[in-house]
Amino acid sequence: MDMRFLMKQAQAMQQKLLDAQQNLRAEGTAGGGSVKVTLNGSKELVGLSIAKDAIDPEDPSLLEDLITAAFRDAAQKADEGLKKVTGGLGAGLGIPGL
């Protein structure tokens, strides 16, 4: 196997993964859509939306729970999205386990 070819393939795969992490958007919701969280593929928060009816000054822990649930939902969707993008990245290299 040509090592230069493998290195170029590995660099291309790495760039594709980085691009996917930056460009992917995953939205998670909770409370029937009253809280929405948007993450990128690196699971960095890029958006948050909270409906007025989700805010109860008498029970702030409810809003905390909704934000946490929406974040988890978005994180799971981000993982699934990255799997779709990167699922076959290592297949062309012929390296066992990839």
N, C-alpha and C positions, 0 to 999 in steps of 0.2 A: 504494500500500500504506500502511496506517495504521501509523505508527511505534510508537504506544502498544501496539497489538496485538502487533507483533513483539517489543517489549520484554517484554511479559507472557509471551509464548510462550517467549522465551529464558530468562526467570527460572524458569518452570515446568520447562523442560528441565534447567536447572542444578540445581534442587532435586531432581528425579528422579534425576539422576546422583549427587548427594551422598548421597541416601537409599540408592541401590543400592550405593554404595561402602561405606557403613557396615553395611548389612544382609546383604550377600552373604557367604557362607561357602564357601570352597573348600578341600577337603582333598587334600593330596598325600601319596603314600606311596612308600616305597623299602624294599628288602630284604625283599620279600614281605610288607609291612605291618608290619615290625618298627619302622619309624620313620614317624610320621605328623605332618604339619605342617598347621595350619589357618590360613588367611589370610583377611582381609576383602577387600573390593573395592579397597581402597587398597593392598593387598599388605602390610598390617601383620600381624605375627605375633599371633594370638589363641589359639593352642594348639599344644602340642608333646607328643608321646607317644613314649617310647622303651622298647621291650621289653628285658628283662634280657639276652636272648640277643644283642642288638645291641651290647652293651658288652663289648669285649675289651680289658682293661688292657694287653695286650701290643701292641695295634695300634689306637691311638686314631684314626689317620687313616681307618680303615674307618668309624667312627662319623661322623667329619666328612664323609666322602663321602656317606654315607647321608642325613644331614641336608640337605646341599646338594642332593642329587637330589630329596628329598621337597619341599624348598622350591621348586625349579624346577617340579616337577609341579603343586604348588598354585598357583604364579604363572600357569602356562599355563591352568589351569582357571579362575582368577579372571578372566583376560583373556577367555576364552570366555564366561563367565557375564555379564560386563559387556557384551559385544557383543550377547548375546541381549536384555538389558534395554534397551540404548541404541540398538540397531540402527535403529529407525525414528524416533528422536527428532527429527531435522531434516527429515524428509520433509514435514511439514505446513506448513513455512514458505515453501516455494517458492523457496528460495535455492539456486542451483546449487552442487553439490558437497556438500550436506548430505543 
